Structures are given as C-alpha cells and as structure tokens.
C-alpha cells in the first residue's frame, strides 16, 4: 500500500505579515493557515500515517493478522486527519502548555518556533520514508512479500513412490532459483497490428529453444503474456514469477530486413547482463541464428555454456521457406489463443495446411495439423472418416519429416490419447517430448493429464505441480490440478487453493465450478456452492454444466433442476452429438420420477434410448459412457436384464482402453444400476469399494444428499457406509444447505 506525499512548499519559513496582503481576504486566510502551521501539521500527519500503514503492511503477515486490520488502521488514520487539522487551527503549543489560539496574545505567539520544530520533524520523517523506499525497491526479497499477494497454487508434495519432492509454494514466496528466467512479451516495433503474430512467433520460438536447456527454469508463454503492456517494474514482475533474470526486447520488420533487440537483466542487482541489437536480412536462417545467439547469451550468463547436444538441437532449421514459416507462426498464434473452441482449431488447421502446402517437408507444421485434427474428433464437431484419414496422414508426415522433434512426439501423444485411447502409449510419447524440452510446461501438463487418465493420481499431482512451477498463471493447468486433487479426495488441500485461485482469477468459471463441487463433496455445504453458482456466467463446458444440473437436485428443488437443462449453454453442450455428453434425456427422466410423474418420466427415457440408438459412436470412451447411460435408463424403466447387458458392454469397452478415470466413473453408475434393479448386496459391495476410490464420482456427502438414492435409505448398512466423517445419523433434509 503506497501513498504519494504532497509535501512541496510545506517547508517555507518566511515570516508572514498578517495586516497587509495583496490578494485580499482569501489570501489572508491562506496566510493564517501557514502562520498556525496547519500545512506543516498536515504534512507531518500524512508522512506519519503513510509510515504507519507501511509498518502495518509488513507486520500483518508476520503476526498472522486478518486482512481487515489494515483496513481499520487506514480508516482511523483518515478519521484522525480532520481532527489533527482542527487541533492545529484552534490550539497552540506554549511554554505553559497547550492553549486555545484565541486566548493567546499575538505578540506572545511562538508559532514560528513550533514551525521550525515541525520542519525538522518533517525532514526526519522524509529521511525515514526514503530509507524505506530504498529498502523496498532494492533489498526486499521475495520472502518479504506478504503471502496474500500471490496464489499458492502448489504446495509441498513429497511421495517417495510417486515422484520427487516438489516445492510447491507460489513463486512469490520463494527465493528464486538463480538458473531461472522469464522472457517478457516482445514489443512489436513495427507498430503494425498485422505484425503482432510475427513478433509473438519469434517470442514463442525463443521460449521453445530455451525449453530445450537442462537445468534452466523458463517461465512459459501463458504466464508471461499477461505482462504485455504492464506498468509493473521488473523487480515486481520477477517476484511474481519467481525468477532471477528477465529478458525483454522487441522485433521490427521493415521490408526485407528484421531487427531484434534484447537485453538480459539481473533482478537482484538491476543490472544488464548484456544487451544487443541484431539487424539482418529477413530469412528463416537469419531469424533462427538470432534466436540461437540470444539463447547462447542467456545460457552463458545464467547457467553456463551449452552442451554439444544442446548446440546441435538449436541449429536445426524447421523450414527454409519464409512464407511457410509465417503461415506456421499464424497457426501457432491461433493454437495459443486461450479459448477452447472448435473455431480456434479450424482456423489453425487452415494456416497449418497453408504452411505444408508451401513446404511439404515442414514437419513442425504437420505436427500442428495433427493437433487441429485430433481436437476436431475430441471436441466432437467432426468425426467423419475423412477427418480420421487426414489425422493419420498428418501424423505420418510429421513422423517422417521431424521424428525427433519434441513437437512431433507431443502430436503423436495427442493422436494416441484422443483418437486411439491408448493412454499408456500416449504417456510414453508425452514423456519423450518432455525429455527433449524439460522446460516446456505444456508437455509436462500433457504428462499430468495422461497419468490422471490411467488412474495414477499421485504422480499426476506431482506432474501438475512441476508444470505450474514453469507456468504459474496458466488457468487451465490450475483448473486441472485442482480437479485432480478433488478426484484424489484431497479436499483439505484443494479447497483453500481453489479459494485463493479464484481471488487471483475471478473471471475463470471452471475454478468456481470446481470449488463448488468441492464444497459439496468435501463438506456437504450446498449454500456455499449455490452462492458460487449464482454469480457464474453460464458456459457450454463440462464443469459448469455438471454443477448447474447437479446442485438443484441436491437442494431438492426439482423445478429448478428441470430449468437447468433448458439453459442455452447447457443445451449447446448436450448437443455435441457423437460425444459422451448425451445424458440429458436420462437426467430429465430421473427428475420427472422425483417429481412424482412416472408416465412423463417413462416417455422421456424411451425417447432418450431411441435417440442414443440412432447415434453411431466409435470412440471407445464415449461409447462406454453412451452404453452406461442407456443401461441406467433401462434400469429405471424396469428392464433389468437388458440394462445389465449394456452395462457389461460399457465396462468391457472402457477396461479395454485402460482409461482408469472413466472406468471409475462408469463403475459408479453401475453401483446405482445394481441398487435400482434390487441387487442390494452387490450394490453395497460396489459402493464400499468405490466410496473412497479416486475418480469414482461417488462421495459420502453426495450420496447422503442425493434424492436419487432415497429409495435405498431404508437400509441401515447403506446409511452407515455413506455417512460422512464426523457426522452423526442425520437425514438428507437436515443436511441439505447446511454449512460444515
């Protein structure tokens, strides 16, 4: 908390003639204020108040004081200011003590003596303030920064069997590793909006080169891009990102020339380790030569000389065609957009196709084309035979042209993950990519989500924490990290981290959805979940749809539960045909049963089953979800035999692809099917097995609150099995909406 001190002119000590004033009464009043030292008292009060606030800001974290203490301190300081001004005007210090100003003979006044003392006091206070300024700007380390200035998204995690000891505090609370750097977004010196993609492409390629270097912590693109145009000073940025060095620079294109300037700053000393401007003819070879030279200078200054392997990797040109390279940079810039939409990948596909049309041997462009194709299948907007064929061809060309590139291995992993559902093979490919670029946070993120997919939650958490150390502001990584903690039942760790994350990223709806679900599953707190949902903007994403359609059921507001399925964004999400999202009809049928409308429920469920039978789904994971939803609908209609047959097919389909996460979810649906069809012993056995299994979607609180399980509450074994820890026998009606 910093205040500017308006102190100019307060130290004027010229004598004032109160009887003669050239500007009349208003200036006489001004002169009287000066004579009574009101201005000097105001200056002294402002400086003292500012110093008190700085002391409060520094001491509050050390004393673990709540945030409102500083607010109250500021309130009382502001409240005291007019009182101090009144005192300075109405009273005067005399050798006999404090007296009212009106009772003092003007000839006996010693205001001029008091004024001199105030001058000395103000000068002394300014000296103290100056010392504080110097200390804060030059000597304050990251350990001095209050913990509430950042978001502690990664906590210390150590498990000898699942991964290395990962220090997981946010960078603002750590002394930065000396082998660490953040490359701030390059300035577009051309000042042409159309050149911004080129500037960002140069910046991204440099980050890619730096990510190849062993033992060099490089903050990833997502986290540094937020500082474009920022007015923050270098030390503040470095503290927030947890780095010891900062690189900044700019790119200018002019005709057939390119100029790139860069300067490396040592944050601790605020000195330039080096600075240079490169002015060359614009060719792909020259661009990469400049990037390689910058990388060499950085590594030499921060870590030491490049190894032979690193030097060789940096000299490999992806293409000789400048036109193909520019199309490739357009594709990368599109892929890097934050939105996860079909439109983004369609546009990236167009640019990548242009790049490979110009240079068919451009392996990295083929790798981007693979990603665009696999996302079309994964999101669900194109699962045609032509799309599958194009995906296979793109991967084949990428492997042929750039088999050793990290980007190619990552593309291969995406294909295995999203098309073939071969998660162990995908993990191997992502790990190869990460080995080639150990500083690439995205590749570590891919490792993390694949570990989670195969049910390896503890190693996945370690991988997420590594990714977040390199990319602390990546909200997708934060979101997936938090949801993985939720899958792993680690509510005590996940909930406070999610709360802190929302403070830092208040517009991220997925974070709020995750926190709301954690409040439900970890605490049975529907009121907090409702408070979050009511403030959210509807989104056509799984996190929002899951929360918006589940919470009203748990609140036993069945009218609102029906309305939730008519939210336009929920309908849009549900209509991704050929995907695993088609549970809308089954959910509506369940709600009608709960409302006491069995005929309506049966009609809706039959229509749902008929619709699903008309949709051909070939992706194993999506097919397994489709079969399990149909099975549950049939069970609700009383067709136990056919329901069990479809459920067996779903379980077999998901087990064949080794998808541990989806397998746990489908087994949770199976447990409910067993209960509905009267197979109570088997249902209880499944619930007992799954209740604490990561990723099963069966939690004690949710089973306790969910009205769809009310038919089973006459079984004391069930009630005892699902009872949340620390909760005595409590009915769902009493628990619903209560905090915990």
N, C-alpha and C positions, 0 to 999 in steps of 0.2 A: 504494500500500500504506500503510494508516494504522493506527496502534495507539493506543488510549486509554491515557493515562498516569495510573495510580492513585497520585497523589503526595500526596493530602490527609493532613496530620498528620505528614509527614516532617520538617518544619522546627521541631518542638518542641524548645526548648533548655533546658527546665527541668532543674535538677540532680536526680539520682536517688539516693536513699538505699538502698543495696543490703542493709542489715541489717534494715530494717523494711518490710514490705509487707503491706497489709491483706488481700490475697486469696490469700496462700499461695505455694506453690512455683511454680505455673503462671505467676502474675504476676511472680514473681521472675525466671523465665526470660525473660519478655517484656521486663522492665526491663533484663536483662543484654544482650539483643539491642540495645536502644536505646543502652545505655552503650557498647557496642562499635561503634556506628554502622552496624550491619548494615542497618537500614532505609534509612539515607541512602545507603549504597553501592548498595543495590538500586534506589533512585530514580534516582541518577545513572547507573547502568548502563542502566536502562530508557530514559532520555531519550537517552543517547548512542547506544544501539542503534537507537532509532527514527530519530534523525537520520542515522545511517549508512545505514539502509535507504532513507530518502528520497533521500539522495545517490546511492545505487546505482540507484534507480528513474529518477532524472533523467539520470544519466550513461550508463547502459547503452545507450540508443538512440544517443546521440551517439558512443559508442565502438564501436557495432555489435557489442555483446557478445551472446552467446546467452542465451536466457531462463533457463537453469539457473544462471547466475552469481548472480542474485539469490536463487534458492532455496538455493544453497550458503552464501551470505552469511548468510541467515536461520538456516540450520542451525547454523553455527558460533557465531552470537550466542546462540542458545538453549543450545547446549552449554556456552558460557562462563559462563552465568549462575550455575549451582550452584558453579562454581569460584570465581567472584568472591565468592559468599556465604561459602564456606569460608574464603577468604583473609581476609575482613573479620572473621570469628569467631575464627580461630586466630592471626592476626598483628596487630601494631600498629606504626604508624609512630612512631619515636622520634628524638630528635636524633642518636642514634648509628646510625640506620638501621632497617631492618625487623627486628623480633624476634618470637619466639613470645610470645603473650599470657601464657602460663603462667609465663614466665621473668621477667615484669616485676612489680616491687613495685607494689601497687595505689596506694600513696600517691604513686608517681612517674609514674603514668599521665598522658599528655597527650591522652587520647581526646576530652576536651571541646574542646581546641584544634583537633584534627583535625575534630571535628564542625562547628565554626564554619566551617572552610575548605570542608567539604563543602556547608554551607548556601549559601555564596557561589557555589560551583561550580554547584549545582542552580539557583539563581536565574539565573545567567548562561546556563545551558543552556536554561532555560524561556524566556528572552528570545529566544534564537536560534530556538527552536521556534515562538514566537509570530510572529516575523518571517516564518518560512516559511509559517505558516498564512495570514497576511495576503497574502503574495505569491501563493500558490496559488489562493486563493479570489477575489482581486480583480484581479490583474495578469497571471496566466498566460494567454497567448493560445493559440489552437488550434495554433499552431506548436510550443508546448511540450509538447503531448500526445504521448506515445510512440506510434509508428506501429502498435504491436500492440494499441492499444485499440480500433481500428475495423477495418473490412474495406475494403481498397482495391479497390472493385468496378469502378472506371472509371479507366483510365489515360489519359495524354495521347495524343490521337489527332489527327493532322493530315494532311489529304489535300486538296490544292487542288482536285482534280477531284471529290471525293466529298462534301465537306461542310466546314463551318467548323472552325477549330481548337477542339477541345473539351477543356477542362481536366478531367481525369478522376480526380483523386485523391478519396478519400473526404472528406466534409466535415470530418472531424476533423483533417485535415492541411492545411486551407486557412484563410486569413484570410477570415471570412465577408463576403459582399457586403453593403454597407450597405442595399441595397434587397432585403432578404430577411426572411422571416417564417415562423414555424411557429405554427399555431393548434392549441393543445393540445385534447384532447377536453373538451367542456363537461361540467361536473358536472350531474348530474340532481338539482336541488334539491328536486324533489317527493318524492324517496325512494320513488317507486312504480316497481317494475320495469317495469310496462306503459308508463311514460312514457319509458323509455330510448330507444325508437325515435324519439320526437319530439325529444328532446334531440339525438340523433345526426343527425336530419334537418336541424335548424337549423344544426348544425355543418357538415354537408356542403354545404348551400346557401350558407353563408358562404364556404366554400372555392371553390365554383363561381363566386361573384361575384368573389372575389379573383383567380381564374384568368383572368378577362377583362382584367385590367390589364396593359398593356405594361410591360416592364422592371421587373417585380416578381417575385422568386423566391418562390414559395409552396410549401412542402413539402406533398406530397399526403397524402391521408387515411390510406393504408395505413401510412405511416411514422410518423405522429403518434399513431395509435390505440394503439400499443404502450406509450405513456406514461400510459394511463389508470390512475389509482391508483398511479402510480410515486412512490417516495420520493426520487427524484433531484431535486437542486436545479436551478433554472433555468439557471445557467451551464453545468452539466454537460450538460443536455439540448440547450442551444444549441450547445455544442461538437460533440456527436454528430451533430446535424442540419445544422451549418454555417450558422447563421442569426445575424443581428444583433439581431433583435427576436422577442419571444414574446408571443402573445396567449393569455390564459386567461380563463375565465368560467364561467357557469352559467345554467341555464334552469329556471324554476319555473312550473308550471301550477297554477292554483287557481281552480276554477270557470270563469268566463268571462274571467279575467284571465291575463295572461302577464307574467312578469318575467324580463328577461335582463340580466345584469351582465357587463361585460367590462373588462379592463384590459390595456393595452399596455405592455410592459416593454422598456427599452433594456438589453440584456445587458451591454454594456461598462461602463455606469455603475450598473447595478442600480437604475435609477430608473424610476418610472412616467411614461410619456409622456402618458398620460391614463387616466382610469378613469371609468366612468359606469354607472348602473343605469337601465334602461328599463322602465317599468311601464305597460302598455297593456291595453285591451280586446283579447281574443284574436280577431283576424280575420286573414285571409290578408294583407290590405293592411297592417295594422299590423306583422305579422311581417316582411314584406319591407321595410317602411320602416325598422324597427330594423336589419335586416341591412345595408341600404344605408347607413344612418348610420354603422354600425361600419366598413364598408368605406371610406367617405369619410374618417373619422378616421384609419384606418390609412394610407391612401394619402397624406394630407396630412402625417402625421408621418414617413413613411418615404421617399416618392418625390416628393411634390408634389401639386398639385391634379389632380382628374380632368379628362380631356379631355371635350369635348361628346359625342363618340361613346360614351365610357365611361359618362358620366352617363345618356345615353339608354338604353343597354343595361341598366343597373341598375334602371331604373324600370318595366320591363316585367313585369307580373304573369302567371304561368302559368295561374292559375285564380282565380275569386272564391269558390269553394266550399271552406270549411274541411274538410268531410268528405272531399271528393275529394282535397284536399291531404294529409290524414292517411293516406289509403289509398295515395297516391303515395309518401309517405315510408316506409310499410311496404314497398312494392315495392323502393324504393331500398336500404333496410336489408338486405333479403333478397339482392338482387343483390350487395351489398358483402361478403357472407359469403365467407370465404376458400376454402371447399370448392368444387371444380369438379364439381358433381354435377347429375344430372337433377332430383333433388328440389328443389334450390335454385331452379332456373328454373321449375319447375311452381308453386311457392309464389309466386314473384314474379309469374308470369302471373296468378294469382288476384287479387292485390292490384291489379295494373295494370288488370285487367278491371273491378274494382270502381270504380276511380277514373274510368275513361272512361264507365262506366255512369251515374255520378252527374253527370259533366260531359263530354259527348261532344266538347266543344271543347278539351279538355285535351291539347294537343299533346305535352308532355313525357311524359305518361303513355302516350300512344300509342307514343312512341319506346322506352320501356322494354318495352312489349309486343312491339315488333319484335325486340328483343334476346332476349326469352324464347322467341319462336317460332323464330328462326334457330338458337339453341342446341339446340333440340329436334331440328332437322334435322342440325346439325353433329355433335352427340354421337351421334345415331343412334337415340334412343328413340322418335321419331315422325317418319316420313317419308311420312305419308299425304297424299292430295290435299287433304284438309280443312286440314291444317297449312299446306301451301303457300298455299292460298287465304287463310287467316287472316293469314299473314305479309304477303302482298301488300296486303290491306285495311288492316292496321295501319300499314304504311309510307305508303300513300296518304293516310290520315287525318293522320298526323304531318306529312307534307309540306304538307298543306292547312292545318293549324291553326298550325304553327310552322315555316315553311320556312327561316327564317333562324337558328334556334336551333342552337347547336353540337351539342347532343344529337341533334337530328334528322339533321344531316349525318353524325354518327357512326353512327346507326341505319341510314341509307341505305348507308353504307360496309359495315356488318356484313352487310346483305342482299346487296350486290354481291359481297362476299368469300365468304360461306358458302353462299349459295343459287345465285347466278349464276356464281360462279367467274370473275368479271370483275375481275381484280386491278388492272389499270391504272385502271379507273373507281373501284374501291374506294379506291385510293390517293388519287385526286383528292378524294373525299369526306372521307376522314380528314384530309387536309391542310387542307381548308376548316374542319373542326371545330377543328383545332389553331390555325389563324389566328385564329379567333374567341375561343379560350381558350388563349393561349400559355403560361399557367401550368398547364395540365392535363396531368399526366404520363401519364394513361391514353390520351389522344388521341395523344400522341407515341409511346407504346408501340404503338398500332394502326398508325401510320405505319411503325414499325420492322418489325413482323412482315409487313406487306404488301410492303415493299421486299425483305425476305428471300424472300418467296414468289415474286417475279418474278425472283429471282436477283441482285438488286443488294445484295451482301453488305457492301461497304464503306460505302455510305450507310446501310444498316440498322444497322451497328455505331455510326455517329455518332448516329443517332436513338435507339438504346438508351441511349447514354451521356447524352444530353440528358434522357431520361426518368428515368434513375437519379439525376441531379443533383437532380431535383424529388421523387423518391420513393426514397431510398437504401435503405429497408428492405423494398421490395416484392420478395418472393422469386420471384414469377412473372416479373417483369422481369429479375431477376438470372439466373434459370434460362434464359430465352430469350436473354439477352445472351451467356451462356457457351456455349450450344449453337450460337449464330450464329458465335462465334469458332471453335468446333470445325468447323462446316461450312466455314469460311473457311480451315481448316488452320493457324490461328494457335495452335498448341499451346503455344509458349513463353510467350505472354501468358495463355492461357486456364487452363493447369494451376495456376499459383500463385494466380490469382484464385479459382479453384474451391476450392482448399485453404483459402484464407482465408475464403471464404463459408461453408464447412462448419463452421469454427470458430465463426462467429457464429450460424449457423442449423443446429445439429447434428441437428434433427429433420426437416429437409427432404430427403426421399428422392430427389427428382429431381436435386438438386445432387450427391448421391453417385453416382447413376447416370451423370450427365454426366461427372463426374471419372473414374469407372472406364473409361468408353468412351475418354476422352482418354488415359488411361494406356495403353490398348491401341493406339489408332491413332497416338498421338504417340511412344510409347516401346516398344511391344511388351511391356509389363510386365503379365503376367497375374496375378502374385502380388499386386500391389497392388490390382488390380481385384477379385480374389477376396476379399481382406481387407475391402474395402468392401461387396461384395455379401453376405457372410456376416453382417454386422452390420445389414443393412437389414430393415425390416418389409415384407413383400410388399404391393404396391399394384396396383390394376387400372388402371394408366396405361402409356402407351407407353414411357416412359423405363425403368421397372423391367422390364417385360415384355421389351423388346428386350435389356437386359443379361442378365437371368436365363436367357433361352433361347439367347443367343449365346455367352456365356462358356464353358459346359461343352463346346460344340463346339470352340472354340479350344483348350481344355485336352485335347481328345480323350478326354473321359470321356462316352461315348455313352449309358451307362446313366443318368447324371445328366442328360444332355441330354433324354432321354425324360421323366424325372421332372419336369423343369422345366415341361413343358407340362401337367402334371397339378396344378400349384399352383392352388388355388381362384381366387385373384385373376387368374392368367393365363387360366384358363378363362373367367372372367367378362368379361375384356377381349376375348377372342377371340370371344365370343358376341354382341357388338354386331352383329347381322345388318344387312345393308344398308350396312355401313361398309367401310372399307378394311382392317379388321383380320383378315380371314379367310384368313390364310396358315398357320394351324395344321396343317391336313391336309397341305399341301405340305411344310412343315418336318418333320413326322413321317415322311413318306415318305423324305425325304433321310437322316434319321437311320437308318432301317432299312437303307437301302443301305449306309451307312457301317459298320453292324454286321454286314454280310455276310448280310442276309436279303432278297434281291431279290424273292421271291414276296410276302412281307409288305409290302414297300415298294410293289409294284405295286398290291396290293389297296387300300392306304391312299390312294394317289394317284388311283386311279379313283373311289373314293368321294368324295374331295375335289372332283374335277372335276364329278361328278354333282350334288353339293350346291351348288356355285357356280352351275351352270347353272340351278338352280331358284330362285335369288335374283335378283330384278329390281332392279338398282341404276341410278339415273338421274343421280346427282351425278357430273359428268364426272371429277373427280379420283379418286373412289372406284371408278368404273367402270374407269378406266385401270389402277389397281392390281389390281383383280379379274382383268382380262384378262391382265395380265403374269404374275400368279401361276399362272393356268391354263396359260398358254403354257409356263412353266418346268416345270410338272408334266407336260405332254405331251412336252416335250423329254426329260425323264428316262425317260418310258415308250417313247421311240424314235419318236414321231410328229413328225418334224421339220417336215413340210410344214404341218400344222395349227398346230403351235407357232409357226412363223414368221408365219402368217397372223394369229393372235390378237395376237402381239407388235406387228405392224404397226398393228393397230387400236388397241392401247393407246398407242403412240407418237403416232398421229394424234390420239387423243382428248385427250391431255394437252397437246400442242402447240397445239391449237385454243383452249385456255383461257389460254394464256400463263403456266402455272404452272411457273416455272423450277426451283423446288426439287424438285417431284415429277418433273419431266421428267428431271432429272439422276439421281434415284434409279431411275427406270424404265429409263433407258438403261444403268445399271449392271447391272440384271437382264438386259437384252438382251445385254450383253457375255458374260455367263455362258451364256446360251442359245446364242450363236454358238459358244462353245467346246465345249459339250456335244454339239452337232449336227455337230461336225467342221469347222466353218468357221474354221479357226485363223487365217488371215491377217486376216480381218475382225475376229475376236475381239481379236487383238493390236493392231490399229489402234484399236479402240474403247477398249481398256484404256489405251493410250498417250494417247489424247485425254482420258480421264476421270480418270486416276490422280491428277492434281493439280487437277481441276476442283472448285470448291466445291460441296458438297451432293450429290456423286455416290454417297456411301457406299462408294466403293472407295478404300481406303488401302493403302499399301505394306505396312504391318505386318499388316493384317487379311488381305490376300491371301497374305502369306507364311505366316501361321499357320493359315489356314482349311483344314481337311481336305477340304472340298468342291471345292477346286482341286487336289488331289493328282494327279488324272489328267493335269494339264497340266504337271507339273513335269519331264517328260522333255524339255521344250522350253527350251533354253538362253536363247532370246530372251525368253521369259516370265520366267524366273528373274532375268535381268538387269534387265528392265523394272520388276519389282516390288521389287527389293532396296532396303531402307531405307537412307537415307544413313548413311554411316559404318560399315556392316555388311558384312564380307566374306562370301563364299559360306558361308552357314550353313543347316543343314537346319531345317525346322519343328520337328522333335522336339527339337533342341537349344535352339531359341529359346523354345519354349513354357514359360512360367512364369519365365523369366529376367527380372531387372530390367534397366533400361537407364539 
